């Protein structure tokens, strides 16, 4: 029941690919860099395991801001596209069912008129 057109490759980025497609722009990118710097600074000042966690989260935010790419945002967008595809298929199926129901009602009406 699956179309070969809707299949996505499992490997989205190869090691030899220059850069993944940018999906973070403008203020969102600036916010990621600013938030990343703050998190790294707070984590370094705090120290310990929780400080290390803050440094790691800040590093991810910095990488997101500098590269302009977020894998999480990619995955969310893919999920949204899949949901829209499913919604379209459901709406199409609903319209087909409504059409079939109308045809069945017309056929039943004709059958009762000819039998009377």
C-alpha positions in Angstrom: 0.0 0.0 0.0 3.0 2.3 0.1 4.1 4.3 -2.9 7.7 4.1 -4.0 7.5 7.9 -4.6 7.0 8.6 -0.9 9.9 6.6 0.4 12.8 8.6 1.8 16.4 7.4 2.0 17.5 6.3 5.4 20.9 8.1 5.1 20.1 11.8 4.7 23.7 13.2 4.9 26.9 11.5 3.8 30.2 12.2 5.4 31.5 13.7 2.1 28.6 16.1 1.7 29.9 19.7 2.1 27.1 21.0 4.3 23.5 20.0 5.1 20.8 22.3 3.9 20.3 25.4 6.2 17.0 25.4 8.0 17.7 28.0 10.7 17.7 31.6 9.6 17.7 35.2 10.8 16.8 35.9 14.4 16.4 32.2 15.2 20.1 31.7 14.3 21.2 34.8 16.3 19.2 33.6 19.2 20.8 30.2 19.1 24.3 31.7 19.2 23.4 34.1 22.0 21.7 31.4 24.0 24.5 29.0 23.4 27.1 31.5 24.6 25.0 32.1 27.8 24.6 28.4 28.5 28.3 27.6 28.0 29.2 30.5 30.3 26.8 29.5 33.0 27.9 25.9 32.7 31.5 26.8 33.1 30.9 28.9 36.1 28.6 26.3 37.7 30.9 23.3 37.3 30.1 19.8 38.2 27.8 17.4 36.3 25.0 20.0 35.9 27.5 22.5 34.6 28.8 20.0 32.1 25.2 19.4 30.9 24.7 23.1 30.5 28.0 23.4 28.5 26.8 20.5 26.3 23.4 22.1 25.6 25.1 25.4 25.0 27.5 23.8 22.5 24.6 22.3 20.6 22.9 25.7 20.4 26.1 27.3 19.3 26.6 24.7 16.6 23.0 25.2 15.5 23.5 28.9 15.2 26.9 28.8 13.5 26.0 26.1 10.9 22.4 27.3 10.4 21.2 23.7 10.5 19.1 21.8 13.1 18.6 18.1 12.7 15.7 18.2 15.2 14.0 20.9 13.2 14.5 18.7 10.1 12.8 15.8 11.8 9.9 17.9 13.0 9.4 19.3 9.5 9.4 15.8 8.0 6.8 14.7 10.6 4.7 17.7 9.7 4.9 16.9 6.0 4.0 13.2 6.6 1.0 14.3 8.7 -0.1 16.6 5.9 0.2 13.8 3.4 -1.8 11.5 5.7 -4.5 14.2 6.1 -4.7 14.6 2.4 -5.1 10.9 1.9 -7.8 10.7 4.6 -9.7 13.7 3.0 -9.5 12.0 -0.4 -10.8 8.7 1.0 -13.6 10.6 2.8 -14.7 12.2 -0.5 -14.6 8.8 -2.3 -16.7 7.3 0.5 -19.2 10.1 0.3 -19.4 9.6 -3.5 -19.9 5.8 -3.1 -22.6 6.4 -0.5 -24.4 8.8 -2.9 -24.2 6.2 -5.7 -25.4 3.4 -3.4 -28.4 5.6 -2.3 -29.3 6.3 -5.9 -29.0 2.6 -6.8 -31.1 1.6 -3.8 -33.7 4.2 -4.7 -33.9 2.9 -8.3 -34.1 -0.7 -7.1 -37.1 0.1 -4.9 -38.9 1.9 -7.7 -38.4 -0.9 -10.1 -39.6 -3.6 -7.6 -42.8 -1.7 -6.7 
